[in-house]
Amino acid sequence: MPHALPPRPAFSPSPVFVWGPLAVCAVLVALVIRHEAGAEGFASGVALALLPLPFVAVVFTRLDAVAPKPARTLFFAFCWGACAATFTALVMNGVMWRWLTGASDTVAPAHDDLLRLTLVAPVVEEVGKGAVVLLLFLYRPVLFHGVLAGLVTAGLSATGFAFTENVLYLGSAVTQDRLAGATGMIDSTAVVTFVVRVLVAPFAHPVFTALTGAAIGLAATLPPERRGLRWALPPLGLAAAIALHSVWNASTALSFLGFAAVYVLLMLPVFALLSRLALRERRRQLRSVRRTLPLYTEAGWLTEGEPDALGSLRSRARSRRLARRRHGPAGARAVADYQATAAALALLRERADQGVAGDDFPAHERDLLARLWRHRDLAVAPILSAARSADRRSRARATGSTGAPRPAAAQAGRSRPGPDAR
C-alpha cells in the first residue's frame, strides 16, 4: 500500500439525533393526512403516490452514477423532504394557519385560495425542501463535487416532499369522490388529480428545488476570493425556485389553455435546461476522472489502464458485470464502491487544484485512498478486463472505418496492462 496512513475517523452524529426527529415528523404527518383524508383515502393516496416514485428516484440516482453519494445520504435527503419539509409546510400552510385565524380550513388549500397557493406555500415549501442541501453542504462538504451534487440532493428531497403531498391530495380527492358519489372518470376529482400530479408533472417539485440545489452546488465550486458570488448564488437559486413554484401554482387556477401555456412555455424549457445541465456536468465528471487519476497511477495507487476504464460509464458497467460473474454480489459491490471512491478522489483532487477543497483535503484524500485500497483485490481485475475489452472495440471500429488493419505504430504510447498488472 503506497504511502500507507491509518484511516481518519470521520465525525458522525448519533443516528438517534438524525432519524429520531424525522420519525416523529413522519408519524405526525401521517396522522394529519389520515385525519384529512380518512382511512380509505389515506390508503388509496399512498398506493397512488407510490406509482411514480421508482421512476423519479431512478432518474436522480442515474444522474449521480459517476461519484454517487452514500445510499444513506440520498435516503436522508428523501426522508427530509417526505417528513421534515412536509411537516413544516403543513404547520405553516394549514394547521398553524387554522390555529391562528380560527378558519375552518384544510391542510390542502383550495384552488381559489390564491394567497396561500402563490405566496405562502412556495416560500415555505422551497425553504423546507432546500434546507437539506445546505445542511449536507455544511456538514458533509466532501460530498459536494459541484452542481450535480446539489441538484441531485435537492431533487431527491423534493421527490420525498412530492410523494407525501401526493398522498394528501390524492387521498383527499378519493374521499371527496366517495362522499360526492362520483362514479365516472370525467367527474372524478381523483382522476384529474392523478393525471396532473402523477402523469403530467411528476417532476414539478424536483424542478423547483433543483434550482436551489444547483445554485448551492455551483457556489461550492467557486474559490474563496469570490466570496460575494458564493453568498449570492444560494439566495438567487432559492428565489428562482420560489418564483417558478408560485407561477406553477397560479396556473392551476387558470383555464386549460392557460395551464397548458405555462406547462409548455415555462415548465418544459426549465426541465430541459436542468436536464442538459445535469448531463453536461456528468460528462465533465467523467473527463475529470480520466484526467486526474493518472496522478495516482504514477504514485502507485492505481494500475495503468484503470483511469480510462473508471472514466467510462460503459466500462464501469462491464466491470461490475464481470465482478458479479466471478465473485458474486460481493464482487459487484466491491467494484461499485471502488469506482465511486476513485471518482470521488478525482473530483476532490480537482477541487484541491482549484483551491476550493478546504484545509482538510489531505485527511479526506487519505480516507479515500485507504478505502480504495481495501477493495483493490476484487476490483482491479474486472476493471482491467473491461479496459482491454474497450480497447479492442476501439481498435475494431478503427479497423472497420479504414477497411484495413492499422499498423502497430498507430498504437504507440498506449500502455496496456499485462497479466501481472496487479
C-alpha positions in Angstrom: 0.0 0.0 0.0 1.9 3.1 -1.2 2.3 5.8 1.5 0.0 4.0 3.9 -1.6 6.0 6.6 -4.2 4.9 9.1 -7.7 6.0 8.2 -9.0 9.1 9.9 -12.2 8.5 12.0 -15.0 10.7 10.5 -17.4 12.6 12.7 -20.9 11.2 12.6 -23.8 12.3 14.8 -25.7 9.7 16.6 -28.4 8.1 14.5 -30.9 8.9 17.2 -30.4 12.7 16.6 -30.7 12.2 12.9 -33.5 9.8 12.4 -35.5 10.3 15.6 -36.8 13.8 14.6 -37.6 12.5 11.1 -39.6 9.6 12.5 -41.6 11.9 14.8 -42.3 14.2 11.8 -43.4 11.1 9.7 -45.9 10.0 12.4 -47.3 13.5 12.8 -47.7 14.0 9.0 -49.4 10.6 8.6 -51.8 11.4 11.4 -52.7 14.7 9.9 -53.2 13.2 6.4 -55.3 10.4 7.8 -57.5 12.9 9.7 -58.0 15.0 6.5 -58.5 12.1 4.0 -59.9 9.3 6.2 -58.5 5.8 6.5 -59.7 4.8 3.0 -58.4 8.0 1.4 -55.1 7.7 3.2 -54.5 4.1 2.0 -55.6 5.0 -1.6 -53.3 8.0 -1.6 -50.3 6.0 -0.5 -50.9 3.4 -3.2 -51.3 6.0 -6.0 -48.4 8.2 -4.8 -46.1 5.2 -4.9 -46.5 4.7 -8.6 -44.2 7.5 -10.0 -41.7 7.2 -7.1 -39.4 4.5 -8.5 -39.1 6.2 -11.9 -38.3 9.6 -10.5 -35.8 8.2 -7.9 -34.0 6.1 -10.6 -33.6 9.3 -12.8 -31.7 11.1 -10.0 -29.6 8.1 -8.9 -28.6 7.6 -12.5 -27.5 11.2 -12.8 -25.4 10.6 -9.6 -23.8 7.5 -11.1 -20.2 8.8 -11.6 -19.4 9.7 -8.0 -22.6 8.5 -6.1 -23.2 9.7 -2.6 -23.7 7.1 0.1 -27.2 5.5 -0.1 -27.9 6.7 3.5 -27.2 10.3 2.4 -29.6 10.0 -0.5 -32.2 8.3 1.7 -31.8 11.0 4.3 -32.5 13.7 1.6 -35.6 11.9 0.5 -36.9 11.4 4.1 -36.1 15.0 4.9 -38.4 16.1 2.1 -41.1 13.5 2.8 -41.1 14.1 6.6 -39.4 17.3 7.9 -40.2 19.6 5.0 -43.7 18.3 4.7 -44.4 18.7 8.4 -43.1 22.3 8.2 -45.3 23.0 5.3 -48.4 21.5 7.0 -47.7 23.6 10.1 -47.1 26.8 8.3 -49.7 26.4 5.5 -52.5 24.7 7.2 -52.5 23.7 10.9 -50.9 26.9 12.2 -53.0 29.0 9.8 -56.2 27.4 11.2 -55.0 27.7 14.8 -54.1 31.4 14.5 -57.1 32.6 12.4 -59.8 30.1 13.5 -60.7 29.5 9.9 -62.4 26.2 9.1 -59.7 25.2 6.6 -58.0 22.1 5.5 -54.3 21.5 5.2 -54.7 21.2 1.5 -55.5 24.7 0.3 -58.4 25.1 -2.2 -57.6 26.4 -5.7 -59.4 29.7 -5.0 -57.1 30.4 -2.1 -54.6 32.2 -4.3 -52.8 34.0 -1.5 -51.7 30.7 0.1 -51.1 29.0 -3.2 -48.9 31.7 -4.8 -47.3 33.4 -1.8 -47.2 31.4 1.4 -46.9 27.8 0.0 -44.0 28.4 -2.4 -41.9 30.2 0.1 -42.5 27.8 3.0 -42.1 24.7 0.8 -39.0 25.7 -1.1 -37.2 26.8 2.0 -38.1 23.5 3.7 -37.0 21.3 0.8 -33.8 23.2 0.0 -32.7 23.3 3.7 -31.3 19.8 3.4 -29.0 20.7 0.6 -27.5 23.5 2.8 -27.3 21.1 5.8 -25.4 18.4 3.8 -23.1 21.1 2.3 -22.2 22.4 5.8 -21.7 19.0 7.5 -20.6 16.8 4.5 -18.8 19.3 2.2 -16.6 16.5 0.8 -19.7 15.1 -0.9 -20.3 18.3 -2.9 -18.3 18.0 -6.1 -20.3 20.7 -7.9 -23.6 21.5 -9.5 -24.7 17.9 -9.9 -24.3 17.1 -6.2 -26.6 20.0 -5.2 -29.1 19.2 -8.0 -29.4 15.5 -7.1 -29.7 16.2 -3.3 -32.4 18.8 -3.9 -34.2 16.6 -6.4 -34.5 13.7 -4.0 -35.6 15.9 -1.2 -38.3 17.4 -3.5 -39.3 13.8 -4.6 -39.9 12.9 -1.0 -42.0 16.1 -0.5 -44.0 15.4 -3.6 -44.7 11.8 -2.5 -46.2 12.9 0.8 -48.1 15.8 -0.8 -49.5 13.4 -3.4 -50.7 11.1 -0.6 -52.6 14.1 0.9 -54.1 15.4 -2.4 -54.9 12.1 -3.9 -56.3 10.7 -0.6 -58.4 13.8 -0.2 -59.7 13.5 -3.8 -60.6 9.9 -3.3 -62.6 10.7 -0.2 -64.2 13.7 -1.9 -65.3 11.4 -4.8 -66.7 8.9 -2.4 -68.7 11.5 -0.5 -70.0 13.1 -3.7 -70.9 9.7 -5.2 -68.8 10.3 -8.3 -68.7 7.2 -10.5 -67.3 8.2 -13.9 -63.8 9.2 -14.8 -64.9 12.6 -16.2 -66.4 13.9 -13.0 -63.8 12.3 -10.7 -61.6 14.6 -8.8 -59.2 11.8 -8.0 -58.7 11.0 -11.7 -57.9 14.7 -12.6 -55.6 15.0 -9.6 -53.8 11.8 -10.6 -53.3 12.9 -14.2 -52.0 16.3 -13.3 -49.7 15.4 -10.4 -48.5 11.9 -11.4 -48.7 11.7 -15.1 -48.3 15.3 -16.4 -45.9 16.8 -13.8 -44.2 14.2 -11.7 -41.0 16.3 -11.8 -42.7 19.6 -10.8 -41.4 19.8 -7.2 -37.9 18.4 -8.2 -37.6 21.0 -10.9 -38.4 23.8 -8.5 -36.0 22.7 -5.8 -33.3 21.7 -8.3 -32.8 25.4 -8.9 -31.8 25.9 -5.3 -29.6 22.8 -5.2 -27.8 23.7 -8.4 -27.1 27.2 -7.1 -25.6 25.8 -3.8 -23.6 23.3 -5.8 -22.2 26.0 -8.1 -21.3 28.2 -5.1 -19.4 25.3 -3.6 -17.1 25.2 -6.6 -16.2 28.9 -6.5 -12.8 29.9 -5.0 -12.9 31.8 -1.6 -11.9 35.1 -3.2 -15.2 35.2 -4.9 -17.0 35.5 -1.6 -19.7 37.8 -2.9 -20.9 35.4 -5.6 -20.6 32.5 -3.2 -23.0 34.1 -0.8 -25.3 35.5 -3.5 -25.9 32.3 -5.5 -27.9 30.3 -3.0 -30.5 33.1 -2.3 -30.8 33.7 -6.0 -31.4 30.0 -6.7 -34.0 29.9 -3.9 -35.7 33.0 -5.3 -35.9 31.4 -8.7 -37.4 28.2 -7.2 -40.0 30.2 -5.3 -40.9 32.2 -8.4 -41.3 29.1 -10.6 -43.3 27.3 -7.9 -45.6 30.4 -7.5 -46.3 30.6 -11.2 -47.0 26.9 -11.4 -49.4 27.0 -8.5 -51.2 30.0 -10.1 -51.5 28.2 -13.4 -53.7 25.5 -11.7 -56.3 28.2 -11.2 -56.3 29.2 -14.9 -58.2 27.7 -17.8 -56.9 24.6 -19.5 -55.2 26.7 -22.2 -53.6 28.9 -19.6 -52.3 25.9 -17.6 -51.0 24.3 -20.9 -49.3 27.5 -21.9 -47.4 27.7 -18.5 -46.5 24.0 -18.8 -45.2 24.1 -22.4 -43.6 27.6 -22.4 -42.1 27.6 -18.9 -42.0 24.2 -17.1 -40.8 22.1 -20.0 -38.0 24.5 -21.0 -36.7 24.8 -17.4 -36.9 21.0 -17.1 -34.9 20.6 -20.4 -32.4 23.2 -19.3 -31.8 21.4 -15.9 -31.5 18.0 -17.7 -28.9 19.3 -20.1 -27.0 20.9 -17.2 -27.0 17.7 -15.3 -25.9 15.5 -18.3 -23.2 18.0 -19.1 -22.0 18.0 -15.6 -21.9 14.2 -15.5 -19.7 14.2 -18.7 -17.4 16.7 -17.1 -17.0 14.5 -14.1 -16.0 11.6 -16.3 -13.5 13.7 -18.1 -12.1 14.8 -14.7 -11.7 11.1 -13.7 -9.7 10.3 -16.8 -7.6 13.5 -16.5 -6.9 13.4 -12.7 -6.5 9.7 -11.8 -3.2 9.3 -13.8 -1.6 11.2 -10.9 -2.4 8.4 -8.6 -1.2 5.9 -11.2 2.2 7.5 -11.1 2.2 7.3 -7.3 1.4 3.6 -7.4 -2.2 3.6 -6.1 -3.7 2.6 -9.5 -2.6 0.4 -12.4 -2.1 1.7 -15.9 -5.4 1.5 -17.8 -7.6 2.0 -14.8 -8.2 5.8 -15.2 -9.7 5.3 -18.7 -12.0 2.4 -17.5 -13.1 4.3 -14.5 -13.9 7.4 -16.6 -16.3 5.5 -18.9 -19.9 4.6 -17.9 -19.9 1.6 -20.3 -16.6 0.2 -18.9 -17.8 0.7 -15.4 -21.0 -1.2 -16.0 -19.0 -4.0 -17.7 -16.6 -4.2 -14.8 -19.5 -4.7 -12.4 -21.0 -7.5 -14.6 -17.6 -9.2 -14.7 -17.1 -9.0 -11.0 -20.6 -10.4 -10.4 -19.9 -13.4 -12.6 -16.5 -14.1 -10.9 -17.2 -13.2 -7.3 -21.0 -12.9 -7.0 -22.8 -9.9 -5.4 -19.9 -9.1 -3.1 -17.6 -8.7 -6.0 -20.1 -6.4 -7.8 -20.4 -4.3 -4.6 -16.7 -4.1 -4.2 -16.2 -2.9 -7.8 -19.0 -0.3 -7.4 -17.5 1.1 -4.3 -14.1 1.1 -5.8 -15.5 3.1 -8.8 -17.3 5.5 -6.6 -14.3 6.1 -4.4 -11.9 6.6 -7.3 -14.3 9.2 -8.9 -14.7 11.0 -5.6 -10.9 11.0 -5.2 -10.5 12.5 -8.7 -13.2 15.2 -8.1 -11.7 16.0 -4.7 -8.2 16.4 -6.2 -9.7 18.6 -8.9 -11.3 20.9 -6.3 -7.9 21.0 -4.5 -6.2 22.1 -7.6 -8.8 24.9 -7.9 -8.2 25.9 -4.3 -11.7 25.0 -3.0 -11.2 21.7 -1.3 -10.6 23.2 2.1 -7.9 22.8 4.7 -8.9 19.2 5.5 -8.1 18.0 1.9 -5.2 15.8 2.9 -7.3 14.0 5.5 -10.1 13.4 3.1 -7.7 12.2 0.4 -6.1 9.8 2.8 -9.5 8.4 3.8 -10.4 7.8 0.1 -7.1 6.2 -0.7 -7.4 3.8 2.2 -11.0 2.9 1.1 -9.7 2.4 -2.4 -7.0 0.0 -1.3 -9.5 -2.1 0.7 -11.4 -3.1 -2.4 -8.4 -3.5 -4.7 -8.0 -7.3 -4.7 -11.6 -7.8 -6.0 -11.9 -4.7 -8.2 -8.8 -4.3 -10.3 -9.0 -7.5 -12.4 -12.6 -6.8 -13.7 -11.7 -3.2 -14.3 -8.7 -4.0 -16.3 -10.6 -6.7 -18.3 -13.2 -4.0 -19.1 -10.4 -1.6 -20.2 -8.9 -4.2 -22.5 -12.3 -5.0 -23.9 -13.0 -1.3 -24.6 -9.5 -1.1 -26.2 -10.3 -4.0 -28.6 -13.7 -2.5 -29.5 -12.0 0.9 -30.2 -9.4 -0.8 -32.5 -12.1 -2.8 -34.2 -14.1 0.3 -35.0 -10.9 2.0 -36.3 -10.1 -1.0 -38.5 -13.7 -1.1 -39.8 -13.6 2.6 -40.7 -10.4 2.3 -42.7 -11.1 -1.1 -44.2 -7.6 -2.4 -43.3 -5.7 -3.3 -40.2 -3.9 -0.3 -38.6 -0.2 -0.6 -38.2 1.3 -1.3 -34.8 2.9 2.1 -34.7 -0.5 3.7 -34.5 -0.9 2.3 -31.0 2.4 3.8 -29.8 2.0 5.5 -26.5 -1.0 3.3 -25.5 0.1 1.4 -22.4 -1.9 -1.8 -21.8 -1.5 -3.6 -18.5 -0.1 -7.1 -18.7 -1.5 -10.1 -16.9 0.7 -9.4 -13.9 -0.5 -5.8 -13.6 -1.9 -6.4 -10.1 
